[in-house]
Amino acid sequence: MFLFAHNPLGLDAQSADTIFTYKEYMGNLFMYHPIAKKANLQLNLAEAEMLGAKGNLDPAVFSDWNQKNFDDKLYYRQYQANIKLPTRLGIDVVGGYENTEGVFLNPENTTDDFGLWHLGLEVDILQGFFTNERNTAFKQAEVFQELAINERQIILNDLIYNATAAYFIWQQYAYFDEVVSENVAIANTYYANTRQSYISGEKTAIDTLEAFISYQDAIAQKQKNEMGLRNSRQFVENYLWFNNLPAALQENTRPENYQNSVLPTPKEFEDSALNSHPVILASINRLSFLEIEQKLKREYLKPKLKIKYNTLLATSSNNISPSLSINDYKWGFDFSMPLLFRSEKAAIQKGEVKIQATILDIQNNRNELLNKIENSWQQQLLLEEQIALLANNVENYKRLLDGENEKFNFGESSVFLLNKRQEKYINGQIKLIETYIKKQIELLNFLYYSNQLINE
């Protein structure tokens, strides 16, 4: 596993803390993460789907040779070669050449020494003229192009959302660490001063014990935060890759300041904007896919009637080019029809159920997104008010702590009161950081639900 900071080449482990910014984090994510690469594969899959649809129109060549020799006689020799040019409509252009000879050859297959050419059409008159497997494949492939784009967007949105949330939690514990480290330093100072005062006879042993317990509590709180910080770093490392290998953060790597604005500025949201949301669009694409398929299923309720017509062209020793005559032709038709159409009707009923289920999913997804967007916006407003209130409280807690410290130095306060002031000040800072991170995550939610997370 590689060491990774904002400089992929690595830094001296003894150097000062290195800031790994959110922008650099996202740059690594888009460039190296396997899921980001997987998202782009959706477009390749769509190209393959369209290529497969075009393959239904590929010209096809057929050739057949049959020969029988017995009792020193050539009973028959039959050779034919055909080419078929399919179209998106139920029309095939066909052509070919046949040459036969033999003592016991079926008279209807007899040709002269130069063979016989034919050129004509095969047309589906009833079932399959406008709506058929080829045309349906093309239409579905076109829908698949749009579906691939929307699914790619969904994959990237999910990846960015989860990676960003991990980065915010890392920021939270990293800045918690500053607060609890300050708490340890303050508690240690109080303990040292109280112990010295006890030695000089100014403080009692119980005051010294209380200061020592507060110091131990501060150390335990820092150790607990270190566990959270280590876990949050590991979550961030889940999204770090370099040259197709997982990467790890260097020990001296820190996130940027949690108060920095790293997310795109949200735009005013309107309900109509959901029409362009990739989750909604992908469901609409799937609905279109089903509707195209359903149209083909309904086509199967028609009888099959294929008309075949071929103009026959002969050659001779005097004229090797085929000669055309309106009196030389071959035609026929194929007809078939189920008597009850039960299989076809069942397929249509199943298709209708799938279509209705997809429509209900679209309605449900739209309603859920609207509710989540509205709730997220309201949560941001509430958290913004809480941040202002908590920031003011932290300033006041600091004043109270400083005042209590002055009284303590003059012997007018106790370790108990001083600890309470310190506890309020430290917890206030932690609550402020935690609330700010909650607001950032709520903004992340809003951008995610309103499809504004990726800023092109």
MARPA-924011 format. One record per residue (C-alpha): z, x, y; residue number from 1. Coordinates in nm, 3 decimals, padded with zeros to 5 digits. Example, Ala and Ser with C-alpha at 12.3 -4.5 7.8 and 13.67 -1.06 7.14 Angstrom:
residues 2
((00.780; 01.230; -00.450); 1)
((00.714; 01.367; -00.106); 2)
This chain:
residues 456
((00.000; 00.000; 00.000); 1)
((-00.099; 00.137; 00.339); 2)
((00.131; 00.178; 00.636); 3)
((00.001; -00.026; 00.920); 4)
((00.091; -00.055; 01.286); 5)
((-00.133; -00.148; 01.579); 6)
((-00.306; 00.185; 01.512); 7)
((-00.459; 00.170; 01.159); 8)
((-00.435; 00.548; 01.131); 9)
((-00.057; 00.525; 01.141); 10)
((00.200; 00.681; 01.372); 11)
((00.474; 00.938; 01.340); 12)
((00.771; 00.771; 01.175); 13)
((01.002; 00.943; 01.427); 14)
((00.822; 00.802; 01.733); 15)
((00.957; 00.519; 01.952); 16)
((00.915; 00.156; 01.860); 17)
((00.555; 00.042; 01.843); 18)
((00.457; -00.303; 01.965); 19)
((00.225; -00.489; 01.730); 20)
((00.077; -00.755; 01.957); 21)
((-00.033; -01.100; 01.848); 22)
((-00.389; -01.021; 01.954); 23)
((-00.398; -00.716; 01.728); 24)
((-00.242; -00.920; 01.450); 25)
((-00.516; -01.185; 01.477); 26)
((-00.783; -00.915; 01.495); 27)
((-00.664; -00.772; 01.164); 28)
((-00.646; -01.122; 01.015); 29)
((-01.006; -01.211; 01.098); 30)
((-01.143; -00.874; 00.998); 31)
((-00.965; -00.798; 00.672); 32)
((-00.782; -01.098; 00.525); 33)
((-00.939; -01.227; 00.200); 34)
((-00.899; -01.592; 00.305); 35)
((-01.095; -01.526; 00.625); 36)
((-01.372; -01.375; 00.415); 37)
((-01.349; -01.666; 00.173); 38)
((-01.402; -01.907; 00.463); 39)
((-01.735; -01.742; 00.540); 40)
((-01.840; -01.790; 00.178); 41)
((-01.859; -02.163; 00.249); 42)
((-02.169; -02.096; 00.458); 43)
((-02.323; -01.891; 00.177); 44)
((-02.253; -02.177; -00.062); 45)
((-02.429; -02.419; 00.174); 46)
((-02.734; -02.191; 00.186); 47)
((-02.742; -02.185; -00.195); 48)
((-02.717; -02.565; -00.200); 49)
((-03.018; -02.597; 00.030); 50)
((-03.210; -02.343; -00.177); 51)
((-03.139; -02.552; -00.486); 52)
((-03.271; -02.864; -00.311); 53)
((-03.589; -02.681; -00.214); 54)
((-03.621; -02.569; -00.574); 55)
((-03.688; -02.930; -00.671); 56)
((-04.020; -02.896; -00.487); 57)
((-04.123; -02.573; -00.656); 58)
((-04.468; -02.593; -00.819); 59)
((-04.452; -02.587; -01.197); 60)
((-04.712; -02.448; -01.440); 61)
((-04.741; -02.568; -01.801); 62)
((-04.956; -02.426; -02.077); 63)
((-05.009; -02.532; -02.438); 64)
((-05.210; -02.380; -02.726); 65)
((-05.250; -02.538; -03.070); 66)
((-05.479; -02.407; -03.345); 67)
((-05.523; -02.487; -03.715); 68)
((-05.734; -02.287; -03.966); 69)
((-05.761; -02.395; -04.331); 70)
((-06.010; -02.338; -04.611); 71)
((-06.218; -02.106; -04.391); 72)
((-06.261; -02.385; -04.138); 73)
((-06.138; -02.416; -03.781); 74)
((-05.982; -02.758; -03.801); 75)
((-05.902; -02.759; -03.431); 76)
((-05.813; -02.546; -03.135); 77)
((-05.662; -02.710; -02.830); 78)
((-05.578; -02.530; -02.509); 79)
((-05.459; -02.682; -02.184); 80)
((-05.299; -02.555; -01.867); 81)
((-05.150; -02.778; -01.595); 82)
((-04.991; -02.738; -01.256); 83)
((-04.769; -02.991; -01.080); 84)
((-04.687; -02.991; -00.708); 85)
((-04.386; -03.218; -00.643); 86)
((-04.322; -03.380; -00.303); 87)
((-04.013; -03.540; -00.146); 88)
((-04.174; -03.879; -00.195); 89)
((-04.239; -04.017; -00.542); 90)
((-04.582; -03.852; -00.549); 91)
((-04.683; -03.552; -00.758); 92)
((-05.011; -03.369; -00.719); 93)
((-05.133; -03.263; -01.062); 94)
((-05.423; -03.055; -01.184); 95)
((-05.529; -02.865; -01.489); 96)
((-05.786; -02.740; -01.735); 97)
((-05.839; -02.807; -02.106); 98)
((-06.074; -02.661; -02.365); 99)
((-06.103; -02.771; -02.727); 100)
((-06.315; -02.718; -03.040); 101)
((-06.293; -02.768; -03.415); 102)
((-06.438; -02.950; -03.716); 103)
((-06.164; -03.211; -03.738); 104)
((-06.079; -03.237; -03.372); 105)
((-05.980; -03.583; -03.250); 106)
((-06.288; -03.713; -03.067); 107)
((-06.089; -03.820; -02.761); 108)
((-05.987; -03.457; -02.707); 109)
((-06.339; -03.317; -02.734); 110)
((-06.472; -03.105; -02.450); 111)
((-06.786; -02.898; -02.420); 112)
((-06.788; -02.521; -02.445); 113)
((-06.693; -02.486; -02.077); 114)
((-06.392; -02.713; -02.090); 115)
((-06.283; -02.987; -01.856); 116)
((-06.096; -02.975; -01.526); 117)
((-05.888; -03.254; -01.379); 118)
((-05.718; -03.319; -01.045); 119)
((-05.515; -03.622; -00.949); 120)
((-05.188; -03.791; -00.854); 121)
((-04.884; -03.938; -01.026); 122)
((-04.708; -04.198; -00.812); 123)
((-04.381; -04.384; -00.866); 124)
((-04.462; -04.728; -00.732); 125)
((-04.128; -04.908; -00.777); 126)
((-03.829; -04.688; -00.855); 127)
((-03.826; -04.350; -00.685); 128)
((-04.099; -04.372; -00.421); 129)
((-03.887; -04.320; -00.106); 130)
((-03.547; -04.272; -00.267); 131)
((-03.544; -04.030; -00.559); 132)
((-03.355; -03.729; -00.693); 133)
((-03.556; -03.480; -00.486); 134)
((-03.518; -03.660; -00.154); 135)
((-03.153; -03.727; -00.227); 136)
((-03.091; -03.359; -00.305); 137)
((-03.243; -03.261; 00.030); 138)
((-03.035; -03.512; 00.225); 139)
((-02.717; -03.411; 00.044); 140)
((-02.792; -03.043; 00.103); 141)
((-02.828; -03.114; 00.476); 142)
((-02.491; -03.289; 00.474); 143)
((-02.349; -02.998; 00.276); 144)
((-02.446; -02.761; 00.560); 145)
((-02.225; -02.957; 00.798); 146)
((-01.950; -02.993; 00.538); 147)
((-01.947; -02.615; 00.482); 148)
((-01.901; -02.552; 00.855); 149)
((-01.614; -02.800; 00.874); 150)
((-01.446; -02.670; 00.558); 151)
((-01.475; -02.316; 00.691); 152)
((-01.304; -02.432; 01.010); 153)
((-01.028; -02.601; 00.810); 154)
((-00.965; -02.285; 00.606); 155)
((-00.950; -02.069; 00.920); 156)
((-00.726; -02.318; 01.102); 157)
((-00.482; -02.320; 00.810); 158)
((-00.485; -01.942; 00.787); 159)
((-00.426; -01.894; 01.161); 160)
((-00.157; -02.160; 01.169); 161)
((00.045; -02.009; 00.884); 162)
((-00.003; -01.652; 01.007); 163)
((00.100; -01.745; 01.363); 164)
((00.408; -01.930; 01.244); 165)
((00.509; -01.619; 01.046); 166)
((00.462; -01.403; 01.357); 167)
((00.682; -01.636; 01.567); 168)
((00.962; -01.628; 01.308); 169)
((00.937; -01.248; 01.309); 170)
((00.971; -01.253; 01.689); 171)
((01.276; -01.476; 01.659); 172)
((01.465; -01.246; 01.423); 173)
((01.352; -00.933; 01.606); 174)
((01.502; -01.060; 01.933); 175)
((01.804; -01.203; 01.755); 176)
((01.862; -00.843; 01.650); 177)
((01.892; -00.733; 02.013); 178)
((02.150; -01.003; 02.080); 179)
((02.365; -00.938; 01.771); 180)
((02.344; -00.562; 01.836); 181)
((02.478; -00.627; 02.185); 182)
((02.749; -00.840; 02.028); 183)
((02.851; -00.553; 01.798); 184)
((02.861; -00.311; 02.091); 185)
((03.077; -00.545; 02.302); 186)
((03.311; -00.620; 02.012); 187)
((03.346; -00.251; 01.936); 188)
((03.432; -00.176; 02.297); 189)
((03.695; -00.450; 02.304); 190)
((03.844; -00.327; 01.979); 191)
((03.856; 00.034; 02.100); 192)
((04.014; -00.067; 02.431); 193)
((04.266; -00.298; 02.264); 194)
((04.360; -00.030; 02.014); 195)
((04.413; 00.220; 02.294); 196)
((04.623; -00.033; 02.482); 197)
((04.830; -00.090; 02.169); 198)
((04.891; 00.283; 02.136); 199)
((05.004; 00.298; 02.498); 200)
((05.229; -00.005; 02.443); 201)
((05.034; -00.251; 02.660); 202)
((04.901; -00.468; 02.372); 203)
((05.056; -00.601; 02.056); 204)
((04.947; -00.527; 01.701); 205)
((04.827; -00.885; 01.662); 206)
((04.588; -00.835; 01.957); 207)
((04.449; -00.524; 01.790); 208)
((04.404; -00.709; 01.460); 209)
((04.227; -00.996; 01.635); 210)
((03.991; -00.756; 01.813); 211)
((03.921; -00.577; 01.485); 212)
((03.841; -00.906; 01.307); 213)
((03.601; -01.000; 01.590); 214)
((03.434; -00.661; 01.553); 215)
((03.396; -00.716; 01.177); 216)
((03.254; -01.065; 01.235); 217)
((02.998; -00.917; 01.473); 218)
((02.891; -00.662; 01.211); 219)
((02.861; -00.937; 00.946); 220)
((02.645; -01.145; 01.184); 221)
((02.417; -00.848; 01.243); 222)
((02.385; -00.781; 00.870); 223)
((02.295; -01.145; 00.810); 224)
((02.026; -01.127; 01.078); 225)
((01.890; -00.807; 00.925); 226)
((01.823; -00.999; 00.604); 227)
((01.632; -01.265; 00.799); 228)
((01.443; -00.995; 00.990); 229)
((01.343; -00.820; 00.668); 230)
((01.220; -01.146; 00.516); 231)
((01.025; -01.238; 00.830); 232)
((00.855; -00.896; 00.830); 233)
((00.752; -00.952; 00.470); 234)
((00.602; -01.291; 00.560); 235)
((00.397; -01.122; 00.832); 236)
((00.289; -00.851; 00.589); 237)
((00.146; -01.124; 00.363); 238)
((-00.129; -01.160; 00.624); 239)
((-00.192; -00.789; 00.679); 240)
((-00.483; -00.623; 00.501); 241)
((-00.679; -00.305; 00.560); 242)
((-00.992; -00.194; 00.375); 243)
((-00.945; -00.459; 00.103); 244)
((-00.586; -00.354; 00.033); 245)
((-00.255; -00.511; 00.141); 246)
((-00.094; -00.334; 00.436); 247)
((00.270; -00.295; 00.542); 248)
((00.436; -00.268; 00.880); 249)
((00.590; 00.064; 00.975); 250)
((00.966; 00.059; 01.014); 251)
((00.943; 00.119; 01.391); 252)
((00.699; -00.168; 01.449); 253)
((00.811; -00.465; 01.657); 254)
((00.644; -00.786; 01.773); 255)
((00.564; -00.838; 02.137); 256)
((00.802; -01.026; 02.366); 257)
((00.862; -01.380; 02.246); 258)
((00.819; -01.512; 02.603); 259)
((00.458; -01.391; 02.624); 260)
((00.195; -01.665; 02.615); 261)
((-00.019; -01.578; 02.313); 262)
((-00.168; -01.916; 02.224); 263)
((-00.466; -02.083; 02.395); 264)
((-00.380; -02.312; 02.685); 265)
((-00.403; -02.668; 02.550); 266)
((-00.656; -02.903; 02.704); 267)
((-00.590; -03.265; 02.787); 268)
((-00.630; -03.458; 02.465); 269)
((-00.808; -03.790; 02.425); 270)
((-00.826; -04.002; 02.111); 271)
((-01.203; -03.965; 02.101); 272)
((-01.160; -03.589; 02.051); 273)
((-01.056; -03.662; 01.692); 274)
((-01.419; -03.743; 01.618); 275)
((-01.488; -03.369; 01.629); 276)
((-01.181; -03.267; 01.429); 277)
((-01.291; -03.069; 01.120); 278)
((-01.061; -03.268; 00.890); 279)
((-01.216; -03.595; 01.009); 280)
((-01.568; -03.453; 01.012); 281)
((-01.530; -03.316; 00.660); 282)
((-01.421; -03.660; 00.537); 283)
((-01.716; -03.818; 00.719); 284)
((-01.944; -03.561; 00.553); 285)
((-01.806; -03.657; 00.212); 286)
((-01.858; -04.022; 00.299); 287)
((-02.221; -03.951; 00.393); 288)
((-02.261; -03.761; 00.068); 289)
((-02.136; -04.063; -00.128); 290)
((-02.352; -04.308; 00.069); 291)
((-02.665; -04.104; 00.000); 292)
((-02.572; -04.093; -00.368); 293)
((-02.503; -04.468; -00.364); 294)
((-02.849; -04.537; -00.224); 295)
((-02.998; -04.349; -00.519); 296)
((-02.783; -04.548; -00.762); 297)
((-02.916; -04.873; -00.615); 298)
((-03.267; -04.743; -00.664); 299)
((-03.199; -04.732; -01.037); 300)
((-03.182; -05.113; -01.038); 301)
((-03.560; -05.117; -00.993); 302)
((-03.801; -05.094; -01.288); 303)
((-03.989; -04.768; -01.340); 304)
((-04.363; -04.784; -01.280); 305)
((-04.559; -04.458; -01.261); 306)
((-04.933; -04.475; -01.189); 307)
((-05.140; -04.177; -01.305); 308)
((-05.492; -04.109; -01.186); 309)
((-05.701; -03.797; -01.249); 310)
((-06.056; -03.716; -01.152); 311)
((-06.237; -03.528; -01.429); 312)
((-06.455; -03.231; -01.339); 313)
((-06.695; -03.065; -01.580); 314)
((-06.871; -02.728; -01.568); 315)
((-07.193; -02.606; -01.725); 316)
((-07.387; -02.289; -01.784); 317)
((-07.598; -02.363; -01.477); 318)
((-07.307; -02.446; -01.251); 319)
((-06.971; -02.287; -01.323); 320)
((-06.814; -02.478; -01.034); 321)
((-06.666; -02.812; -01.146); 322)
((-06.889; -03.109; -01.060); 323)
((-06.739; -03.424; -00.916); 324)
((-06.843; -03.774; -01.019); 325)
((-06.667; -04.099; -00.926); 326)
((-06.748; -04.231; -01.272); 327)
((-06.551; -03.954; -01.445); 328)
((-06.180; -04.026; -01.432); 329)
((-05.872; -04.092; -01.638); 330)
((-05.591; -04.324; -01.539); 331)
((-05.290; -04.507; -01.680); 332)
((-04.936; -04.614; -01.610); 333)
((-04.589; -04.591; -01.759); 334)
((-04.348; -04.884; -01.728); 335)
((-03.988; -04.922; -01.840); 336)
((-03.692; -05.141; -01.745); 337)
((-03.346; -05.202; -01.891); 338)
((-03.288; -05.567; -01.970); 339)
((-02.929; -05.589; -01.841); 340)
((-02.882; -05.292; -01.601); 341)
((-02.512; -05.276; -01.695); 342)
((-02.486; -04.896; -01.673); 343)
((-02.659; -04.895; -01.335); 344)
((-02.436; -05.173; -01.199); 345)
((-02.125; -04.992; -01.322); 346)
((-02.233; -04.674; -01.146); 347)
((-02.281; -04.870; -00.822); 348)
((-01.936; -05.029; -00.852); 349)
((-01.774; -04.689; -00.905); 350)
((-01.960; -04.556; -00.603); 351)
((-01.836; -04.845; -00.388); 352)
((-01.478; -04.771; -00.490); 353)
((-01.518; -04.404; -00.392); 354)
((-01.673; -04.501; -00.059); 355)
((-01.393; -04.745; 00.023); 356)
((-01.130; -04.488; -00.076); 357)
((-01.293; -04.229; 00.152); 358)
((-01.306; -04.474; 00.443); 359)
((-00.935; -04.550; 00.396); 360)
((-00.860; -04.175; 00.385); 361)
((-01.045; -04.127; 00.714); 362)
((-00.848; -04.409; 00.878); 363)
((-00.519; -04.272; 00.745); 364)
((-00.597; -03.913; 00.847); 365)
((-00.696; -04.024; 01.196); 366)
((-00.375; -04.222; 01.240); 367)
((-00.157; -03.939; 01.107); 368)
((-00.322; -03.686; 01.337); 369)
((-00.277; -03.910; 01.642); 370)
((00.091; -03.960; 01.563); 371)
((00.149; -03.590; 01.502); 372)
((-00.030; -03.495; 01.823); 373)
((00.171; -03.743; 02.030); 374)
((00.499; -03.638; 01.867); 375)
((00.423; -03.269; 01.914); 376)
((00.346; -03.320; 02.283); 377)
((00.671; -03.510; 02.341); 378)
((00.866; -03.245; 02.150); 379)
((00.726; -02.975; 02.377); 380)
((00.841; -03.160; 02.687); 381)
((01.192; -03.201; 02.546); 382)
((01.212; -02.837; 02.437); 383)
((01.093; -02.724; 02.780); 384)
((01.388; -02.910; 02.936); 385)
((01.625; -02.759; 02.680); 386)
((01.501; -02.408; 02.755); 387)
((01.571; -02.450; 03.126); 388)
((01.918; -02.586; 03.050); 389)
((02.002; -02.315; 02.795); 390)
((01.879; -02.036; 03.024); 391)
((02.112; -02.161; 03.296); 392)
((02.398; -02.185; 03.047); 393)
((02.345; -01.825; 02.931); 394)
((02.372; -01.703; 03.291); 395)
((02.693; -01.899; 03.338); 396)
((02.834; -01.779; 03.004); 397)
((02.769; -01.422; 03.121); 398)
((02.959; -01.483; 03.443); 399)
((03.250; -01.632; 03.252); 400)
((03.252; -01.338; 03.012); 401)
((03.247; -01.085; 03.294); 402)
((03.529; -01.273; 03.473); 403)
((03.737; -01.298; 03.157); 404)
((03.683; -00.928; 03.098); 405)
((03.819; -00.849; 03.447); 406)
((04.126; -01.067; 03.381); 407)
((04.172; -00.896; 03.043); 408)
((04.165; -00.553; 03.204); 409)
((04.441; -00.665; 03.442); 410)
((04.646; -00.809; 03.158); 411)
((04.592; -01.168; 03.270); 412)
((04.395; -01.278; 02.961); 413)
((04.406; -01.247; 02.585); 414)
((04.177; -01.119; 02.312); 415)
((04.142; -01.478; 02.188); 416)
((04.004; -01.606; 02.520); 417)
((03.784; -01.301; 02.559); 418)
((03.639; -01.354; 02.211); 419)
((03.568; -01.718; 02.288); 420)
((03.379; -01.623; 02.605); 421)
((03.185; -01.361; 02.414); 422)
((03.106; -01.605; 02.131); 423)
((02.971; -01.861; 02.379); 424)
((02.757; -01.596; 02.551); 425)
((02.609; -01.460; 02.227); 426)
((02.548; -01.800; 02.071); 427)
((02.390; -01.918; 02.396); 428)
((02.139; -01.631; 02.385); 429)
((02.058; -01.699; 02.020); 430)
((02.014; -02.069; 02.089); 431)
((01.784; -01.992; 02.383); 432)
((01.561; -01.765; 02.173); 433)
((01.560; -02.013; 01.885); 434)
((01.463; -02.301; 02.117); 435)
((01.188; -02.098; 02.280); 436)
((01.043; -02.017; 01.937); 437)
((01.066; -02.387; 01.844); 438)
((00.864; -02.471; 02.153); 439)
((00.603; -02.209; 02.060); 440)
((00.578; -02.351; 01.709); 441)
((00.549; -02.702; 01.853); 442)
((00.267; -02.582; 02.077); 443)
((00.111; -02.429; 01.767); 444)
((00.141; -02.767; 01.595); 445)
((-00.025; -02.942; 01.888); 446)
((-00.317; -02.698; 01.894); 447)
((-00.352; -02.724; 01.517); 448)
((-00.351; -03.104; 01.504); 449)
((-00.580; -03.139; 01.809); 450)
((-00.828; -02.875; 01.683); 451)
((-00.771; -02.635; 01.972); 452)
((-00.622; -02.349; 01.772); 453)
((-00.936; -02.136; 01.758); 454)
((-01.054; -02.045; 02.104); 455)
((-01.417; -01.937; 02.065); 456)
